[in-house]
Amino acid sequence: MDYTVILHKADEGGYWVEVPVLPGCYSQGETVEETLANVKEAIQLYLGVLKSEGKAAPRDQEVVFKVSVDPRG
């Protein structure tokens, strides 16, 4: 199953990442690769908790696009 994650640069260095469809599911790391590996583990743990509570894993229906604009108008 695929989940949309949003990667942010942390002010103190490194990165942090959020999973919009899984409220409260966040992780961090020093590199992009480490951060993505960490969030994968966080997602697996989150889904494990949902399963133990008898809840279904949410389906991610988000589509993310990056849009470029000319700041001069």
C-alpha positions as a Markdown table, in Angstrom:
| # | Residue | x | y | z |
|---|---|---|---|---|
| 1 | Met | 0.0 | 0.0 | 0.0 |
| 2 | Asp | 1.3 | 3.5 | -0.8 |
| 3 | Tyr | 0.9 | 6.5 | 1.3 |
| 4 | Thr | 1.5 | 10.2 | 0.5 |
| 5 | Val | 4.1 | 11.8 | 2.7 |
| 6 | Ile | 5.2 | 15.4 | 2.9 |
| 7 | Leu | 8.8 | 16.0 | 3.6 |
| 8 | His | 9.9 | 19.3 | 5.3 |
| 9 | Lys | 13.3 | 20.8 | 6.1 |
| 10 | Ala | 13.7 | 21.2 | 9.8 |
| 11 | Asp | 14.8 | 24.6 | 11.1 |
| 12 | Glu | 17.4 | 22.9 | 13.3 |
| 13 | Gly | 18.7 | 20.7 | 10.5 |
| 14 | Gly | 17.6 | 17.5 | 9.0 |
| 15 | Tyr | 14.1 | 16.8 | 7.9 |
| 16 | Trp | 10.7 | 15.9 | 9.3 |
| 17 | Val | 7.8 | 14.2 | 7.5 |
| 18 | Glu | 4.1 | 13.9 | 7.9 |
| 19 | Val | 1.5 | 11.4 | 6.6 |
| 20 | Pro | -1.7 | 13.4 | 5.9 |
| 21 | Val | -4.1 | 10.4 | 5.8 |
| 22 | Leu | -2.8 | 9.1 | 9.2 |
| 23 | Pro | -3.4 | 11.9 | 11.8 |
| 24 | Gly | -0.5 | 12.2 | 14.2 |
| 25 | Cys | 1.9 | 10.0 | 12.1 |
| 26 | Tyr | 5.2 | 11.9 | 11.9 |
| 27 | Ser | 8.9 | 11.1 | 11.8 |
| 28 | Gln | 12.2 | 12.8 | 11.3 |
| 29 | Gly | 15.8 | 12.1 | 10.3 |
| 30 | Glu | 19.1 | 13.7 | 9.4 |
| 31 | Thr | 18.9 | 12.8 | 5.6 |
| 32 | Val | 16.1 | 12.4 | 3.2 |
| 33 | Glu | 16.8 | 8.7 | 3.0 |
| 34 | Glu | 16.9 | 8.2 | 6.8 |
| 35 | Thr | 13.7 | 10.3 | 7.2 |
| 36 | Leu | 11.8 | 8.2 | 4.6 |
| 37 | Ala | 13.0 | 4.9 | 6.2 |
| 38 | Asn | 11.9 | 6.2 | 9.6 |
| 39 | Val | 8.4 | 7.3 | 8.3 |
| 40 | Lys | 8.0 | 3.9 | 6.7 |
| 41 | Glu | 8.5 | 2.3 | 10.1 |
| 42 | Ala | 6.2 | 4.8 | 11.7 |
| 43 | Ile | 3.5 | 4.0 | 9.1 |
| 44 | Gln | 3.9 | 0.3 | 9.8 |
| 45 | Leu | 3.5 | 0.8 | 13.6 |
| 46 | Tyr | 0.5 | 3.1 | 13.1 |
| 47 | Leu | -1.2 | 0.5 | 10.9 |
| 48 | Gly | -0.4 | -2.2 | 13.5 |
| 49 | Val | -2.1 | -0.2 | 16.2 |
| 50 | Leu | -5.2 | 0.3 | 13.9 |
| 51 | Lys | -5.3 | -3.5 | 13.2 |
| 52 | Ser | -5.0 | -4.3 | 17.0 |
| 53 | Glu | -8.0 | -2.0 | 17.6 |
| 54 | Gly | -10.0 | -3.8 | 14.8 |
| 55 | Lys | -9.9 | -0.8 | 12.5 |
| 56 | Ala | -9.2 | -0.8 | 8.8 |
| 57 | Ala | -6.1 | 0.8 | 7.3 |
| 58 | Pro | -7.2 | 4.1 | 5.6 |
| 59 | Arg | -6.7 | 4.3 | 1.8 |
| 60 | Asp | -4.7 | 7.2 | 0.6 |
| 61 | Gln | -6.5 | 9.0 | -2.2 |
| 62 | Glu | -4.4 | 12.1 | -2.2 |
| 63 | Val | -2.6 | 13.3 | -5.3 |
| 64 | Val | 0.1 | 15.9 | -4.8 |
| 65 | Phe | 1.3 | 18.3 | -7.5 |
| 66 | Lys | 3.9 | 21.0 | -7.4 |
| 67 | Val | 2.9 | 24.1 | -9.3 |
| 68 | Ser | 5.4 | 26.7 | -10.5 |
| 69 | Val | 4.4 | 30.4 | -10.7 |
| 70 | Asp | 6.2 | 33.4 | -11.9 |
| 71 | Pro | 6.6 | 35.7 | -8.9 |
| 72 | Arg | 6.7 | 38.7 | -11.2 |
| 73 | Gly | 3.1 | 38.1 | -12.1 |
